[in-house]
Amino acid sequence: MVHFERTTRGRPGQRAVLHAVGAATRRTVLLDRPTDSRRLPVTTAVPSPDAEAIPLWNNAYDSSVIGDQGNLWGDPPVPFAAKAAEIYAAAGASVILDLPCGDGRNLPPLAAGAPILLAGDTSLNAMAIAEKVADKAGIRSKTVFVRTDAFDTGMLENSLDGVFCWDLLGHLTNPEEALRELYRIIRPGGTIVANMWTMNDCQVTDPLIKEIAPKEYIDHFDFYCRFYDRDDLDALLDSVGLALDTVEVSRWWEPPHAGYRDYEHEHESLIFTIKKIGR
C-alpha cells in the first residue's frame, strides 16, 4: 500500500519531501521552488480564468452530476495511454505523473510505465473516483494521489521521469506557464506526453459550444477550449523555448460522458512528446 507523506524541513517553503512507500519500494520525490537563474521561469499563481475553472471541474465530478455512471469520462482509457507507458518503461522510468488524472481512466495502462505512479489533480471529487479505479485495477499500492495543478506542482526540478498530460493544455488560457512547469519537473531524458485538440475534434461542432475567437470556444460547462493546428503547436512551444520530439494526428471514439457530453463522439488531437535534454 502506498501512502503519501509531505514534511517541511528548515524554513517555511524551503524544502519538502514526498515519501511514496510500497511493499518493496521506497522513493523520495523532493518538492521545492526553483531558485537557480538558469532554470526555466515558473509562475506560482494560476492565471485567473484557469483558476476559476478549478471549482467547476470539481463540481463536474460530483456524484449529483455523474449519477449512476459512476465516473465522468467513461471507463475506457484514451488509446495513447498504453503507448505512453511503453515510452516510459523503455526509458527505465521510476516515477511518472498523470496530470490531470481526472477520474482515473488512464491510470491502469499508465501503471505499466513505472514502479510509482503519481496521480495528480486539483479535484478531490475526481481523485476519490480515481482511487476506486486504481483499487479495482490492482494498482492502488503503486499509486500516490497528490492534489496539485500544472502551474505549480510543488515538485523539485528534475523530480520525475515522465508526465502524461491529457486533455488539459487545450483548456488553459495560459498553457505556456503549464508547459514550463511540466518541463521543469522532469529529469533529463524524461518525456512529457500531451495532446492538443484540432479543429476536426467533435467539440467544435457541439451544438452547445460558443465561439469567442478564432479557434477559441466556451463549452456548455463554461470551460475554455482552444484548438490547434501544427503551426499553432509549433508557435506555442517556440514561445517557451521547447521543441517537439515526436508529433502525430490521431482520431478515436469515446463513450458518452455523464452530464457533460451525453453521446458517443469522435476526438482528433495532435499527440506530441517533449524530451528533456541534458544531464
SULTA-V232922 format. One record per residue. RES is the residue in one letter. PSI is psi in whole degrees, 0 to 359 (999 if undefined). NEAR is the number of other C-alpha atoms within 8 Angstrom. Layout:
RES_PSI_NEAR / RES_PSI_NEAR
This chain:
M_128_8 / V_135_12 / H_159_9 / F_127_11 / E_126_8 / R_123_8 / T_146_7 / T_136_11 / R_142_8 / G_213_6 / R_153_7 / P_131_7 / G_357_7 / Q_312_9 / R_143_12 / A_158_12 / V_132_12 / L_117_12 / H_122_12 / A_115_15 / V_118_12 / G_186_11 / A_323_7 / A_12_5 / T_137_7 / R_122_8 / R_135_7 / T_124_8 / V_118_12 / L_140_11 / L_133_11 / D_180_12 / R_146_8 / P_143_7 / T_343_5 / D_127_5 / S_344_5 / R_346_4 / R_154_8 / L_136_8 / P_149_5 / V_138_9 / T_145_8 / T_358_6 / A_128_6 / V_128_9 / P_144_8 / S_309_6 / P_326_7 / D_326_11 / A_322_8 / E_336_8 / A_342_9 / I_308_10 / P_332_8 / L_318_9 / W_320_9 / N_320_13 / N_327_9 / A_334_10 / Y_5_14 / D_147_10 / S_333_7 / S_340_5 / V_313_10 / I_339_14 / G_220_8 / D_343_4 / Q_329_8 / G_344_8 / N_175_11 / L_316_13 / W_352_10 / G_161_11 / D_324_6 / P_134_7 / P_162_8 / V_147_7 / P_330_7 / F_351_6 / A_318_12 / A_321_9 / K_322_8 / A_318_12 / A_322_14 / E_320_10 / I_313_9 / Y_316_15 / A_320_11 / A_333_7 / A_0_8 / G_35_7 / A_144_14 / S_319_9 / V_127_12 / I_160_16 / L_130_12 / D_110_14 / L_112_14 / P_145_12 / C_342_15 / G_223_11 / D_16_14 / G_10_14 / R_334_15 / N_354_11 / L_315_13 / P_311_12 / P_324_11 / L_333_14 / A_338_14 / A_353_10 / G_341_14 / A_158_15 / P_329_10 / I_128_12 / L_115_14 / L_131_12 / A_105_15 / G_143_15 / D_161_15 / T_345_10 / S_118_13 / L_327_9 / N_318_10 / A_314_15 / M_332_16 / A_321_9 / I_318_12 / A_326_14 / E_322_11 / K_323_8 / V_315_13 / A_320_14 / D_315_9 / K_325_7 / A_356_8 / G_25_7 / I_12_11 / R_328_12 / S_342_9 / K_3_12 / T_127_13 / V_121_13 / F_129_10 / V_125_9 / R_113_9 / T_171_10 / D_165_11 / A_345_10 / F_336_12 / D_81_12 / T_337_8 / G_7_8 / M_151_11 / L_156_12 / E_143_11 / N_39_10 / S_333_11 / L_158_14 / D_345_15 / G_155_15 / V_129_14 / F_112_13 / C_95_13 / W_131_10 / D_32_10 / L_309_8 / L_326_12 / G_344_13 / H_354_10 / L_136_11 / T_342_10 / N_68_8 / P_342_9 / E_313_10 / E_324_10 / A_317_11 / L_320_10 / R_316_12 / E_317_14 / L_321_11 / Y_323_9 / R_322_11 / I_349_12 / I_150_17 / R_159_13 / P_131_10 / G_347_11 / G_164_13 / T_135_13 / I_128_14 / V_123_14 / A_174_12 / N_157_12 / M_131_13 / W_146_15 / T_174_11 / M_353_9 / N_1_8 / D_150_12 / C_335_10 / Q_328_7 / V_326_8 / T_7_7 / D_130_7 / P_343_4 / L_1_6 / I_147_12 / K_128_8 / E_131_9 / I_344_7 / A_166_6 / P_122_5 / K_10_9 / E_135_11 / Y_163_12 / I_124_13 / D_181_11 / H_351_8 / F_8_7 / D_24_6 / F_135_9 / Y_139_12 / C_126_11 / R_135_12 / F_144_11 / Y_147_13 / D_180_9 / R_319_7 / D_321_7 / D_316_8 / L_316_10 / D_318_10 / A_320_8 / L_311_9 / L_322_12 / D_324_9 / S_339_8 / V_12_9 / G_27_6 / L_158_8 / A_147_8 / L_141_11 / D_310_8 / T_158_7 / V_142_9 / E_159_7 / V_132_8 / S_145_8 / R_145_8 / W_157_8 / W_147_8 / E_154_9 / P_172_9 / P_146_11 / H_117_11 / A_122_14 / G_357_8 / Y_306_8 / R_96_7 / D_42_8 / Y_155_7 / E_141_8 / H_161_9 / E_127_10 / H_154_13 / E_132_13 / S_153_12 / L_116_15 / I_125_12 / F_158_12 / T_148_12 / I_124_12 / K_136_11 / K_125_11 / I_146_6 / G_188_5 / R_999_4
